[in-house]
Amino acid sequence: MQPIQQQVIETLQTLSPAEQQEVLDFAEFLKSKRQRLPSANIEPVQSFLETAQAYIGAGSGPGDLSTNPEYMKGYGT
């Protein structure tokens, strides 16, 4: 038996029946939680930046509008 398993058994034997039931309930909870995890085939979640990088600069249009003289013409008059 592996050391951690032996430690769990030894500790479990020192607990009251009610406490042993709590340990069992928790172990079953962990087991069911592991079974509900999504499959490893699902792609990892990407940030917005990672997703948008393929589209950055893909469109056409004027450069920086704040320095474009035609865009600024008549501004502030």
Steps between C-alpha positions, in 0.01 A plus 500: 500500500623848421605724791217753456240224493645349816492840671136551401403158636688550824345844552156373403519226765543764771178681406151438631248325272332835427833657404585198286169553317597863436831387353321249278248764387782739413694231309188414300444871430855530363450192286173631352656842442782341301250306288310821414806682368491573127693279266865581432410541131341840562716794395628722780323832548665790319502863603326760286839625378607152389173452314502847341864492384401326176274795416717792611595700192287286270273788404587793278456860592688817581798493728504684829207743475639727769789606276326483161481862374183436298325360803606794717397761241243737648540360849475765770367775271 
